[in-house]
């Protein structure tokens, strides 16, 4: 799976979401877009089969990066969640100014949830993602990394958006820090489905 900047932009706009054009050409006005793999349906795959992308302008030129990630909780997350309402799975949509750079789990800088998002809650542990019950709030739905190059999601995600490889995450964070220095510590996150991309 690999998509062009044009495909991602068109899909985001077709949903009625904002695409940051960086009209003043300051650079690093980032579009952070997660692309959930719709091909797996509602099954818990426990692998990093989604994409996290970031698209922005530098010196008037568009750049886009995409990395292997998960937008879904893994097997351990689905079976051993801490919230009695069920494991969280982020609802597709655009969350304006939802994240800021801060410590994840007190350990390292990541994009931490700072404003409410919507999550599906799935309490029945049947290895199928349910999409019946939606909660809105601040649940620590962060954008962070798994291990050096993780094979399985397990409980790296219980709703978080998680990079498969720590090196990819470091590259992502370098871009986010540049964005923060120019535009402030506020990031919009948009989650779409792979079927949204034409």
Secondary structure by P-SEA (a helix, b strand, c coil): ccccaaaaaaaaaaaccccccccccccccbbbbbbccccccccccccccbbbbbbbbcccbbbbbbbbbbccccccccccccccccbbbbccccccccccccccccccccccccbbbbbbbbcccccccccccccccccccccccccccccccccccccccccccaaaaaaaaaaaaaaaaccccbbbbbbbcccccc
